[in-house]
Amino acid sequence: MMKETDCPTCKFPSIQTRDRLNEVCQFIVPRQSNTMIVPNYGQVPVLKGDLSWLSPEVSIFLNECVQLMTPSAIRICNGSVFEAQELRDAIANEFGSEELKTLDRLHMKISDVGFDDVHVVTKDRMDADPGNPVNPSPGALSNSSSGENAENVRLSSHYMTTKLFDFSKEKRFNGCMNGRTMYLVPFSMGWIGSRHAVVGVQITDDPVLVLNLRTTFRVLSSVWDCIAATTNFLRSVHSIGMPRPIIRRIVTPPPTETPIGSFIVLKHDDQQIWSHGYTFGRTPRFGKTFSIHAASWLGTKKGWLAENASILAITNSKNETINVCYSGLMSVTSLQLPAGQSAGWKVEVLSEKTVWIHWHNGKMYALCPENDEMDEMGSPKNLSNLLTGATSDYQIQSFNPQKTKWSTDVGVPISAYIFANRRHDQYPLILEANSWEEGVCLAAGMRVSVPKTKTDSSENTTDSNKRYNLIECPMLRADPINFSFAKYVNHWLEMGIGVKSPSDSSDTYEAPLPPPIFFTNLYQETDGKVIWPGGVDNMKIFEYIYGRCTNPMETSNTTPSGIGKVPKSLELSALVNLPPLLQVDIRFWLTELMKFRTFFNIQMECCLPPQLDKVLTDLAGNI
């Protein structure tokens, strides 16, 4: 079957009949030669593509960027295989020599990339309070020494006023593309034309970002039709900040200095993303800027969630499958599920990056907006072949824009949401929240254990409280929320209100129940040693969750408590002291609830949702 990105004559690369990958096909696509006339600047040639593809909104946006950045030429991309080959060869020809590598930042090691400096521009000051520091990065969660002070918790990025943004934009982007080609790239997060897809336009002078967009999301000429049918699309602008001629040598920062990432500004109200720096687009985290940072704000307006989680398919011995969302600071591969599974049971990872959650036909569904067919093409090894100059090893393939792991564009129905906590104290092994509201409350105030630094603890001890600090990590989200924490939690609470199926014509309306929320903790310690054996016994946790999801009325193996339900026993392969793992300590949870209330009052102040305050009061009374 021929794909949309295949050559119409030789069917390459689905049918590789050529001797060499770079050999030119006999079918020559006519090159569009048109010119864009920009007021107060002049004529800018369009190397490839056609200006008639662009909608009036895109043309106005492109006109403004050309006036500001003054590129020498414009290329309108379509995501084809030949375009990817031309970009790869252009990178090799222009930056192949060692001398040019030192003069330009297109060939930097991934280890030289630092953390991004993210700012938020919004009309509502509650969406980016300047008093909130920046959220800790995933690497900082393992080296933090902030202690238990709730005022040190970082939930949002820096707030930037409109005037300061205009000044920074003029300073960083004015003439930043002199002598360079401006690439105009359409992309779609989700199936092209899907009811849950989000389309956008990326303007950049970095060909590496164009190639990475093609492997991360869906880039095709048909996306221009989707953009023309709406005015609600993302507008993203990026520049490496190296206008020509380059008259200074770029020096790699010494190891003692912390590398600086890209400068990123999120304009929520205008749905714009402005980024400046050579590191943007060279690491897999650039996709989160679109699929999580920008999509989280869109989700609050449209009624869906965008989270950094995995989608797992749990299949029992009778070949019956349920799907769950798994959120944790550690990767799913750390559970070692393929190495140790019970007979007949199987856990398959459908998605490991980003998850969008929404209601459909009375059920909660989850999907991955990224291009799952191009996962191998977006691997770090493939990217390193491009950045190190070994472009002959850089793989390029075509893809079917409508082919995906999902049977429908709405994703898969989820039966549970799992938060994998990391605590070394009395946090139970498995805890099922009594309701969606209580689960959101426990997840919003969740604290994780991080090892203390040498300056914090100079003495060796087996007490976990003396070896670890506890820091707040709401919803186990290491990335910044980038808008009001109160709005974020309230949106989670609103997602628990089920949406009735349109096909249900009954007079009495009963809202469908949301999936249950589970909490797991595999790191509880006694005398400095982890109690849980791990390995093959990790599958027992998913077997218990599977049983609770498929038969929630069966409570013979559950123990109710004021904070939630815990299992009575688990059939483990190793001899484990289970009572400490499954115990619900009253004093421990009363202290936790007190920490929750203090944390919520500091972060939300007068905007604390009333449901959250009621849940905290009820939980304390139940305990």
Secondary structure, 3 states (H helix, E strand, C coil): CCCCCCCCCCCCCCCCCCCCCCCCCCCCCCCCCEEEEECCCEEEEEEECCHHHCCHHHHHHHHHHHHHHCCCEEEECCCCHHHHHHHHHHHHHHCCCHHHHHHCCCCCCHHHCCEEEEEEECCCHHHCCCCCCCCCCCCHHHCCCCCCCHHHCCCCCEECCHHHHHHHHHHHHCCCCCCCEEEEEEEEECCCCCCCCEEEEEEECCHHHHHHHHHHCECCCHHHHHHHCCCCCEEEEEECCCCCCCCCCCCCCCCCCCCEEEEEEEECCCCEEEEECCCCCCCCCHHHHHHHHHHHHHHHHHCCEEECCEEEEEECCCCCEEEEEEEECCCHHHHCCCCCCCCCCEEEEEECCCEEEEEECCEEEEECCCCHHHCCCCCHHHHHHHHCCCHHHCCCCCCCCCCCCCCCCCCEECCEEEEEECCCCCCCCEEECCCHHHHHHHHHCCEEEEECCCCCCCCCCCCHHHHEEEEECHHHCCCCCCCCHHHHHHHHHHHCCCCCCCCCCCCCCCCCCCCCEEEEECCCEECCEECCCCHHHHHHHHHHHHHHHHCCCCCCCEEECCCCEEECCCCCCCCCCHHHHHCCCHHHHHHHHHHHHHHHHHHHHHHCCHHHHHHHHHHHHHC
